[in-house]
């Protein structure tokens, strides 16, 4: 029978093998079925901790290995990581239990020959504790300490400064708040356990232990799940009753819902995405919330041959590297630099195509959930250089964050939310 540690081992093996997002694997996998609530929580915690601390864990393993980690069989490396995770970052787990269970895993899953290696390395880690490299190489030091690749560490430190960069990386570790947006179209009070968010009255911090989709308030359409940063983005867009608003890259639809609620369900919101199943998700959410001004449209944001009506407001929340949401999807931060190098050109293409539908005097908001300047401020400056009929608008001063001219980055450690970039533009001609 599978226990918590084996379940975590199997989940991590699947995530590594299939390059899957952990939230999807944890949500869909059968590996947690049959476990007690306590074991399920333990398995989830091991998975999350291994993923968000992988560089740190691998550094500590390499101290005691005579061969590179990449030469180890995948199951052996995963067993070592799960064991080291428990020894280094989970205080309440006895060292013998973490070591012995890891040895059992390699024996059970076809790597009995490595049981001695696993036992020896984990015993050394248990005895010596957490190790970090020397601080004379600053980038390597913070890379290992916070488990971020060198190139991200370098970009963050250069752009935000060392102190802020380290706060950004530190804030991605550990449990994160779940934020919800109160449905202002319904007068019924939410009875579920929540905590008031100090930033905006429409936002609450979710405190219930049970699954949100099964929650009675959720089923009645009294709220939808949406991070605070996304709610602030909609605040900057500032849609008004009766306007036409286009949400260019709308899925999963949270911003479209918030926009429609701010507009008091009066006007027109066109929500676009390239996938049918995501459009269906938007439609289902709108129905649950009692919103009827949202129109879904299958459309690629970069496609110039798919026209849209002229709009008062346009939200252009473009595909990005996602480095602002590593607290929820830690595996994102291990993308290679080459995997994201083409994103700025795509982002600029979507932004310019979307801007062509904005009315004179209208507002367009460009946003991403990444913290890298090449996808954010640099894209926006290129846009302004190439489109003289647009000007940047200063974003809401009540929102705290890092400001680069008129552009705002919501830093994850300020509000405990996702890292998020917001830029607002007005069409002048």
N, C-alpha and C positions, 0 to 999 in steps of 0.2 A: 504494500500500500504506500502511495506517495505521501511524504511528509512535507513540511514547509520548505526545508532546504532543498529537497529534490525538486519540488515545484518551481522554486526560484531558479535552480540550475537549468531546468528544461525551458523555462521562459527566456532566460538569458541566452541559451543556445539558439533558440528560435529567432530572437531579435538580432543576434549577431549573424546568423546564417542568412536570414531573409532581408536584412537591412530594414527591419520594420520599426514603426514608431511604438514605443513601449505602451503608451496609453491605449492604442488599438489592440495590441497583443493581450494586455491585461484585461481589457474589456471583453474580448471575444474568446480567449483561450479556455480550453477544458482543463488545463493543468491545475486550476484552483478548485475545480469541482470536487466535492467530497471532503474538503478540508474544514476544520472547525473555524469559527470566526477569528480566534486568536492566531491560528496557523496561517490563515489567509492574510491577515495583517502583517505577520512576520515575513511571509513570502514576498509580499508587495514591497515591504521596506527593504529587503535584501536586494531585490531587482532595482529599485530606484536608487539605492545607495551605490551599488556597483556601477551603474550607468553614470551617475553624476560625479563619481570619484575615480573613474577608470584610469586616468593618467596617474593619479596619486597612488592608486593600488598597484598599477603595473611598475611604477618606479620602485616601490617597496619590494615587490617580488624580484625585480631584476638585481637588487642588491645581493640576493642569496642564490641566484641562478648562474650557472657557468655557460649557459647557452642563451641566445636571444629568445624573447618570448614568442616571436613569430615562427620559431621552429617547433614549438610545442604543439601537440595535437589539440584541436579546439576544445574537446571535452576536458582535457587536463588543465588548460588555461582557465576555462570557466570555473572548474572546481577550485582552483587556486584563488581566483578572484572572489568567489563567494565566501571562502574561508577567511581570506585576508580582510574582506569587508567587515565581517563580524568581529574579528580580532581588533581592528583599528578604529571602527566607528560605531560599534554597538556594545555599550558598556555592560548591559545586563546579561549578555550571553557568556556563559563560562567558556574559557579557552579550550578545555578538553572536548567539549561538545562540538564547537566549531571545527576543530581539527579532525576529530574522529569521523564526523559526518562527511567531511570533504574527502577523506580517504575512502569511505564507503562508496561515495559517488563515482570515483574513478574505477573502482573495482566492479561496480554494477554496470557501468556503461562502457565496457570494453577496453579499459586502459589500466588493468591491474598492475601492469609492469611499472606504472608511474606512482604506485601507492607510496613507495618509500620516499620518492622525491617530494610528493605533496606533504607527507608527514613531516619531513625534515625542514622544508622551507617554512611551513606554517608554524612549526615550533620555534623557529628562530624569530619570526615576526612577533609571536606572542611574548618572547623573552625581551626583545629589543624595543618594541613599540614603534610608533610612527617615525619615519625618517624623511627628511627633506634635503634637497641639494644645498650647496653653499650659496649665499646671497650675492656673491660677487658677479654672477651672471644673473641679472635681475629678471630677465624675461623667462629664463629656464626655471628660476626659483618660483615665480608666481604661476607659471604653467603647471608645475607639479603641485604646488600648494592648493590651487583652486581647480585643477583639472580642466584647463583650457589649452587648446593647441597654441603653439608659439605665435602664429601669424595673427590670431585674434587678440592675444595678450598685447602684442606690439601695436596693433591698430587702436585698441582701447586706451592704452597708456599714452600713446602719442596724441590722441584727439581729446580725451577727457582729463588727462593728467593721471599720474600714478595713484594718488590717493583715491580718486573717484573710480578709476578702473578696478582697483582691488575691491572696493565696496560693491561695484556692479557684479563682479565674479562671486564674491562671498554671498551676495543675496540670492544667487541661483541655487544654493545648497540648502537642503532641509525642506520642511513642509511649507506649502504656499497657501495663501488665502484663496478661497473660492468666493468670487463676487457675483451678485445677482442684480438685475435691473428690475425695479418694481414697475409693474404695468400700470401706468398712470391713467389708462382708459377705464380701469375697473376700480370701483370704490371699496371693494371688500378688503379687509385687513388681512395681512399675512400672519398666520398663527404659528408657523414653524419657528424654530429657534434661530435667530439671526442677531447680528451686532451692527449697530449703526456705523456707517462709514463717515468719517469726519469731513470728507471732501465734497460730497454732493448728497442731497436728500434722496435722490432716486436710486442710490446705490446702497446695498446692504452686504454684509459679510455673512456667508452661509455657515451655520454652526451645527446643523443637524447631522447625525451620524448615518442616517439611512440614505439609500440611493435617491438621487433627485428625481429621476423619471418616474419613480413610484410614489413620490410625495403628493399629497392631496392638493396642496396649494399650487404646485406646478401643473397638475392635471387640470385645475380650474383656470389656468392661464393668468395667475396673479403675478407671475414673474418669468423672466428668462435668464439663463446663465450668460453673463457677459463680464469680462474683466473690466476693472475700473478704467484702465487706459483706453479701452475702446469706447467707453461711455464719455470720456473726456474728449476723444476725437469727434464724436457726434456733437458735443457741446460747441467745439470750435467751428464745425460746419454751420451751426445755427440755422437749421431749416425753419420755415415759417408756414403757418396754416395756408392751404390753398396753392402752395408752390408745386412745381414739377421738380423732382429730385431723382438723380440717377446714381445708383450704387453700382459702380462698374464691375468690381470683382466681389460679389456680395456674399458668397457662401462662407460659412454656414448660415448667415443671415441675421446675426445679432444686431449689427449696426442698422440694417434696414428696419428692423423692429423698433429700435430706439428712435430712429428718425421719424417713423410713422407715429409713434407715441408723442414725440415732441410736437408734431404737426396736428395733434389731436384727431388723427385719423381723417384728416380733411386735405385733399389735394391728390397728388399722384407720386408714387415711389416706384421706379423701375429697377428691379433687382436682377442683375445679370450674372451668369456663370456658364461655363462650357460643358458642364455635366448635368444630365437629366436627373440623376438621383439626388444631386445637391439642390437643384431647383425644386424638386418635390419636397425636400426637407424644409426649404424656405416657406413653401406654400402651407405645409402642415403646421409649422410654427405660427404663421400668421393666423391660421384658422383657430389654433388653440388660444391665442391671445386676443381674438376678436378684432383683428385688423383686416380691413377690406380694401385698402388703397394701394396695396402692393401688387404689382404686376411682374411676373417672372419672365425672363427672356434668355433663351439660349444664345450665348454670344461670347466670342473671344475679344477681350479688351484691346488687343493689338490689331484687330481686323478692321481695315478702313472701308471694307465693302459691306459692313453691317451697320447701317445708319441708325441713329437715335434721334428723338425729338430734341428741340432746343430746351435747355433746362436752366432753372434758377440756381440750383445747387448741384454739384457733382462731387461724389466721394470716390476717390481713386486710391483704394487700399490694395496696393499691388503685390504680386508674388515676390517673396524676398527670402533671404537666407534664414530668417527666423531666430537670430541669435538673441532676441529680446525675450523669448519664451523658453529658454533652456531650463528654467526652474520647473517647468511642467513637462518638457520633452528633452531631457538631458542629452539624448543621443544626437540631437541636432548639432551640438557644438563640435562633434568629431568629423564634420564634413571637411574634405580637403579643399584648399583654396581654389583649385582648378574647377571644383564643382559649382562654384558661385561666381566665377569671373565674368560670365556673360549676362548676369542678372541686371546690372545697371543699364545696358543698352535696351533690354526688354522693358524695363521699368520706364525709361524715357519714352520709348515708343508708345506704351499704353497711356502715359501721361499726356503726350502731345495729341494723340488720337482722341482721348476723352475731352481734352480742353476745347476741341473744335466745336463741341455741342453746347458750350456755355454761353448764356446770354451776356450782353454788355451789362456791366454792373453786377453780374452774378459772382458767386463764390465757388471755388474748387478747393477741396482739401486733398492733398497727397499724403498718404500715410504708409508706414511699414511697421512690422513688429521685429525689426532688427535694430542694432545699435552701431552698425558700421557706416562711417561717413560716405563711403563711395556709393552706397545705395540710397543715401538720404540727402544731405545738404549738397553734395556734388551733383547729383541728378537734378536737383531743384535749380541750382545755379546755371547749369547747362540749359535747362528749360527756359529760364528767364533770358539768357543770352540769345536764344534762338526764337523767342516769341516776345517781341517788344510790346505787344498789345496786352501783356499781363504784368501785374505788379504783385510783389509779396505783401501780405497783410500781417501785421503783428498779432500773434496769438494771445489768448486770454492771460493777463498778468496774474490772475488768481491761481493759475496752474503752476506749480513748482516744477523745475526741471533745469536741464542744461540748454542754454540758448546760444545759437550760432546765428547772429544777426536776427532776422525775423523768424527763424526756424526753431522749433522746440523739440527736445527729446525728453520724454518722461522716463526718468531713471528708476529702475526697479527697486532700489533701496530707499527711495524717498517715500513712496506710498505702499510699498509691499505688493506691487502689482507687476504686470508685464512691462518690459522695456518697450518703448513705443515712440516713433518719430511722427511729428505732425507739422505740416507746412500748409498755409492757406494762401490762395491767390485770388485776385480779382481781375476780371476782364475789363480793360479800360476803353477799348475800341471795338 
